[in-house]
Amino acid sequence: MLSFVSLRIDQDHSRFKNIVRGKIRQNLRRYVSQGELMGKQGKDVVSIPIPQIDIPRFRYSDRQQGGVGQGDGDPGDPVGGSEGEGDGQGKAGQDAGQHVLEVDVTLDELADILGEELALPNIENRGKSKLVDQKDRYVGVRRVGPNSLRHFKRTYKQALKRQISMGTYNPSRPIVIPTRDDLRFRSWKTEEEPVANAVILYMMDVSGSMGDEQKEIVRIESFWIDAWLKKQYKGLETRYIIHDAVAREVDRDTFFRTRESGGTMISSAYKLAAQIIDADYPASEWNIYPFHFSDGDNWSVDDTLLCIELLKTKLLPVSNVFCYGQVESPYGSGQFIKDLREHLGKNDSVITSEIRDRDAIIESIKEFLGKGK
């Protein structure tokens, strides 16, 4: 009986998870565009508000009152009293109430939902990192070990063989009692294997033309990019570079909060990214993903040509893909994406995306991750 109840609970829980998953997928574009998940992120899970799921509740009456199917009443009478009964005050509302439930979803599940909704292919890993993953693999049976690893079938066979050889086994009363010498245990071996790892280098223009709204768009998009790539790679490192006329590496919090008033020289960020890759991430061992976000302004045509040269000679040869997202700004010229497409438009390793506003984030993510590189 207990196992049957447990099975029913598991089935109900599975159905509820499917309902929640469907609701998240149904509202995914709103979650992405409005950034509703950004303030609810935990270490490994994200709390998501799910509307329009009614949670059933039992209502218990007083012991003196009859329950359903008991006491006075006629078929069709409302349960719990007549309609209109109550002592509330104020006018009745005409709109439906809002049923909001917060559920915890792991980042892996969130990445799965994102992948399903955008039809994202799994990434083909390249290279192996010096970091290793340890795995225990059962390789045989031995005579000593913890009870948790006892091999019941081999123990039984050993006891049976012993009793038969000693003539104590009775086929009409087949009782087999293992002794200490009959016990057999699984043996294991710990193996180390290198795992494919990845690094994301986020670069962002923080000059005066990049406002708070543009940075918020970058922050939301980077959250979903991180979630997907963490699903694809066991080890994911993230580095942050900000630039105006000069580039420097910063932490995540500084990356999204800094705003400068100087001009813009994009080549400074590309030079620093190349230096970081050369120093810490050999291409033969790492999957490398540079992401650059800007409003499209650059200091000069000469610097833009230098950027193209740096991409061709330094960044593209070592990167899985190079992604440039141009966030629309009322102060930006938007020229840089045109220059990239003119000079590198035929290169499959260069992906460009125009992000007009928050509603365009989801399509931008699909453009960046949709090639499975």
C-alpha positions in Angstrom: 0.0 0.0 0.0 2.8 2.3 0.9 4.6 1.8 -2.4 1.4 2.5 -4.3 0.9 5.8 -2.4 4.5 6.7 -3.1 4.1 6.0 -6.7 1.0 8.1 -6.9 2.9 11.0 -5.2 5.7 10.7 -7.7 3.3 10.7 -10.6 1.5 13.8 -9.2 4.8 15.5 -8.6 5.9 14.7 -12.1 2.7 16.1 -13.6 3.0 19.3 -11.5 6.6 19.8 -12.7 5.4 19.4 -16.3 2.7 22.0 -15.7 5.3 24.4 -14.2 7.7 23.7 -17.1 4.9 24.5 -19.6 4.0 27.7 -17.8 7.7 28.9 -17.7 8.0 28.1 -21.4 4.8 29.9 -22.2 6.0 33.0 -20.4 9.7 32.7 -21.2 9.8 35.7 -23.6 8.2 37.9 -20.9 10.7 36.6 -18.2 13.6 37.4 -20.6 12.4 40.8 -21.7 11.4 42.1 -18.3 14.3 40.6 -16.4 12.1 39.1 -13.8 14.6 36.4 -12.8 17.5 38.7 -12.2 16.7 39.5 -8.6 15.7 36.0 -7.7 18.8 34.1 -8.5 20.3 31.8 -5.9 23.4 29.7 -6.1 22.0 26.8 -8.2 18.3 27.7 -8.5 16.1 30.5 -9.7 12.7 31.4 -8.1 10.1 32.1 -10.8 6.7 33.6 -10.3 4.2 31.3 -12.0 0.7 32.8 -12.5 -2.6 31.0 -13.0 -1.8 27.7 -11.3 -4.6 26.9 -8.8 -3.3 24.9 -5.8 -6.0 22.6 -4.4 -6.7 23.0 -0.7 -8.9 21.1 1.7 -11.4 23.0 3.8 -12.4 21.3 7.1 -15.7 22.1 8.8 -16.4 22.3 12.5 -16.9 18.9 14.1 -20.5 19.7 14.9 -21.3 20.2 11.2 -21.9 17.4 8.7 -19.3 16.7 6.1 -19.9 16.1 2.4 -22.5 13.4 2.0 -23.6 13.8 5.7 -26.2 15.9 7.6 -29.2 17.9 6.3 -29.4 19.1 2.8 -30.7 18.4 -0.7 -28.8 17.5 -3.9 -27.5 20.6 -5.5 -27.1 22.6 -2.3 -23.7 24.4 -2.1 -21.2 22.8 0.2 -20.4 24.9 3.3 -23.5 27.1 3.3 -25.8 29.0 1.1 -24.7 31.3 -1.7 -24.1 34.9 -0.6 -23.5 33.9 3.0 -20.7 35.8 4.7 -19.9 38.8 6.9 -17.4 40.6 4.7 -17.4 44.4 4.2 -16.9 46.5 1.1 -18.1 46.1 -2.5 -17.6 43.0 -4.4 -14.9 43.1 -7.1 -15.6 42.1 -10.7 -12.1 40.9 -11.7 -10.6 37.5 -11.2 -8.0 37.2 -8.4 -4.4 36.6 -9.3 -2.9 33.3 -8.3 0.8 33.6 -8.1 3.1 30.8 -7.0 6.9 31.0 -6.8 8.7 27.8 -7.8 12.4 27.0 -7.7 13.9 25.9 -10.9 17.5 24.8 -11.3 19.7 26.7 -13.8 20.1 23.4 -15.7 16.3 23.1 -16.1 16.1 26.8 -17.1 18.7 26.2 -19.7 16.8 23.2 -21.0 13.6 25.3 -21.3 15.6 28.0 -23.2 17.0 25.4 -25.5 13.6 23.9 -26.2 12.0 27.2 -26.9 14.7 28.5 -29.2 15.6 25.1 -30.7 19.2 25.6 -29.7 21.6 22.8 -30.7 24.0 21.3 -28.3 27.5 22.7 -28.6 30.3 20.6 -30.2 33.1 20.8 -27.6 36.6 21.3 -28.8 39.8 20.8 -26.9 40.4 19.4 -23.4 41.3 21.4 -20.4 44.0 20.7 -17.9 41.3 20.5 -15.3 40.2 16.9 -14.6 36.9 15.2 -13.6 37.2 12.2 -11.3 34.8 9.3 -11.8 34.5 6.1 -9.8 34.0 3.0 -12.0 33.3 -0.5 -10.7 35.9 -2.9 -12.0 35.5 -6.2 -10.1 34.6 -8.0 -6.9 36.7 -8.4 -3.8 36.4 -10.1 -0.3 36.5 -6.9 1.8 34.5 -3.7 1.7 31.7 -1.7 3.2 28.2 -3.2 3.5 26.9 -0.5 1.1 28.9 -2.2 -1.7 28.0 -5.8 -0.9 27.4 -7.8 -4.0 24.4 -9.8 -3.0 24.3 -12.1 -6.0 28.0 -13.1 -5.8 27.7 -13.5 -2.0 24.8 -15.9 -2.4 26.5 -17.9 -5.1 29.6 -18.2 -2.9 27.6 -19.4 0.1 25.6 -21.8 -2.1 28.9 -23.3 -3.6 30.3 -23.7 -0.1 27.2 -25.5 1.3 27.0 -27.8 -1.8 30.7 -28.7 -1.5 30.3 -29.4 2.2 27.1 -31.5 1.7 25.0 -29.2 3.9 22.7 -27.9 1.2 19.2 -29.5 1.3 17.3 -29.0 -2.0 14.0 -29.7 -0.3 14.7 -27.0 2.3 16.9 -24.5 0.3 18.1 -22.2 3.0 21.4 -20.5 2.2 23.2 -18.6 5.0 26.4 -16.8 4.1 29.3 -16.8 6.5 31.8 -14.0 6.8 34.1 -15.8 4.3 31.3 -15.8 1.7 30.8 -12.1 1.6 31.8 -10.4 -1.7 32.0 -6.6 -2.3 32.2 -4.5 -5.4 35.6 -2.9 -6.0 36.1 0.4 -7.8 38.7 2.4 -9.5 38.9 6.2 -9.5 39.7 7.5 -13.0 40.6 11.0 -14.0 39.8 12.4 -17.4 40.2 15.9 -18.8 37.0 17.7 -19.4 36.1 20.3 -22.0 35.9 23.7 -20.4 35.0 27.1 -21.7 35.7 30.8 -20.9 33.5 33.7 -21.8 35.1 37.1 -22.2 32.4 39.8 -21.9 33.5 43.2 -23.3 31.3 46.2 -23.0 31.5 49.9 -24.0 30.9 52.0 -20.9 31.3 55.4 -22.5 28.8 58.1 -22.0 26.6 57.0 -24.9 25.8 53.6 -23.2 23.1 54.4 -20.6 21.5 52.3 -17.8 18.9 50.8 -20.1 21.5 49.5 -22.5 23.6 48.0 -19.7 20.5 46.3 -18.3 19.8 44.7 -21.6 23.4 43.4 -21.6 23.0 42.1 -18.1 19.8 40.2 -18.9 21.3 38.7 -22.1 24.5 37.6 -20.3 22.4 35.8 -17.6 20.8 33.6 -20.3 24.1 33.1 -22.2 25.7 32.0 -19.0 22.9 29.6 -18.2 23.1 27.9 -21.6 26.9 27.6 -21.6 27.0 26.3 -18.0 24.7 23.5 -19.2 27.0 22.7 -22.0 30.3 22.8 -20.1 31.2 21.4 -16.7 33.7 24.2 -16.1 32.9 27.7 -17.2 35.0 30.7 -16.4 33.9 34.3 -17.0 36.1 37.4 -17.4 34.9 41.0 -17.8 36.4 43.8 -19.7 35.1 47.4 -19.9 36.3 50.1 -22.2 35.9 53.6 -23.3 39.1 55.0 -24.8 41.0 52.5 -22.5 40.2 49.0 -21.6 40.6 47.3 -18.2 39.5 44.0 -16.6 37.0 44.2 -13.8 34.7 42.0 -11.7 31.1 41.3 -12.6 29.5 44.0 -10.3 31.8 46.7 -11.7 31.2 45.5 -15.2 27.5 46.4 -15.0 27.7 49.5 -12.8 30.5 51.5 -14.4 29.8 54.5 -16.6 32.5 56.7 -18.1 32.4 59.9 -19.9 35.3 59.5 -22.3 35.4 58.5 -25.9 35.5 55.0 -27.4 38.3 53.0 -28.8 37.1 49.4 -29.3 40.5 48.1 -30.2 41.7 48.6 -26.6 39.2 45.9 -25.5 40.2 43.5 -28.3 43.9 43.9 -27.4 43.2 43.1 -23.7 41.0 40.1 -24.6 43.8 38.7 -26.8 46.3 39.2 -23.9 44.1 37.3 -21.5 43.6 34.4 -23.9 47.3 34.2 -24.6 48.2 34.2 -20.9 45.5 31.9 -19.5 43.5 30.0 -22.1 45.4 28.1 -24.8 43.0 27.4 -27.7 44.0 23.7 -27.8 42.5 23.2 -24.3 39.7 25.7 -24.1 36.5 26.7 -25.8 36.7 30.5 -26.1 33.7 32.8 -26.4 34.3 36.5 -26.7 31.1 38.6 -26.5 31.3 42.3 -27.2 28.4 44.7 -26.5 28.4 48.3 -27.7 26.1 51.0 -29.2 28.2 51.0 -32.4 30.3 54.2 -31.8 34.0 54.0 -32.3 36.7 56.8 -32.2 37.8 56.6 -35.8 37.8 54.7 -39.0 41.5 53.8 -38.3 40.6 52.2 -35.0 37.8 50.2 -36.6 40.3 48.9 -39.2 42.6 48.0 -36.3 39.7 46.1 -34.7 39.2 44.1 -37.9 42.9 43.2 -38.0 42.9 42.1 -34.4 39.9 39.9 -35.0 41.4 38.3 -38.0 44.9 37.7 -36.5 44.3 37.4 -32.7 40.7 36.5 -31.7 39.0 34.6 -34.5 41.7 31.9 -34.9 41.4 30.9 -31.2 37.7 31.4 -30.6 34.7 29.1 -31.1 32.8 32.1 -32.2 33.0 35.9 -31.8 29.7 37.5 -30.9 29.0 41.2 -31.3 25.8 42.7 -29.9 24.9 46.2 -30.8 22.5 47.7 -28.3 20.5 50.6 -29.8 21.1 53.9 -28.1 19.8 57.4 -28.9 23.3 58.6 -28.7 25.2 55.9 -30.7 25.8 56.0 -34.4 25.4 52.2 -34.9 28.2 52.2 -37.5 30.4 49.5 -36.1 28.1 46.6 -36.9 28.0 47.7 -40.5 31.8 47.7 -40.6 32.0 44.2 -39.1 29.5 42.9 -41.7 31.3 44.6 -44.5 34.7 43.1 -43.6 33.8 39.8 -41.9 30.2 39.1 -43.0 31.3 35.9 -44.8 33.1 34.5 -41.8 31.0 31.9 -40.0 32.9 32.5 -36.8 31.6 36.1 -36.5 28.0 36.5 -35.3 26.4 40.0 -35.1 23.1 40.9 -33.6 21.2 44.2 -33.4 19.4 44.5 -30.1 16.8 47.3 -30.4 15.2 46.9 -27.0 14.4 44.3 -24.3 11.9 42.5 -26.6 14.8 41.8 -29.0 16.9 40.0 -26.4 15.4 36.5 -27.0 16.1 36.7 -30.8 19.6 37.9 -30.1 20.3 35.0 -27.8 19.1 32.6 -30.6 21.4 34.3 -33.1 24.4 34.0 -30.8 23.8 30.4 -29.7 21.9 28.9 -32.6 24.9 27.6 -34.5 26.0 25.2 -31.8 29.6 26.3 -31.9 
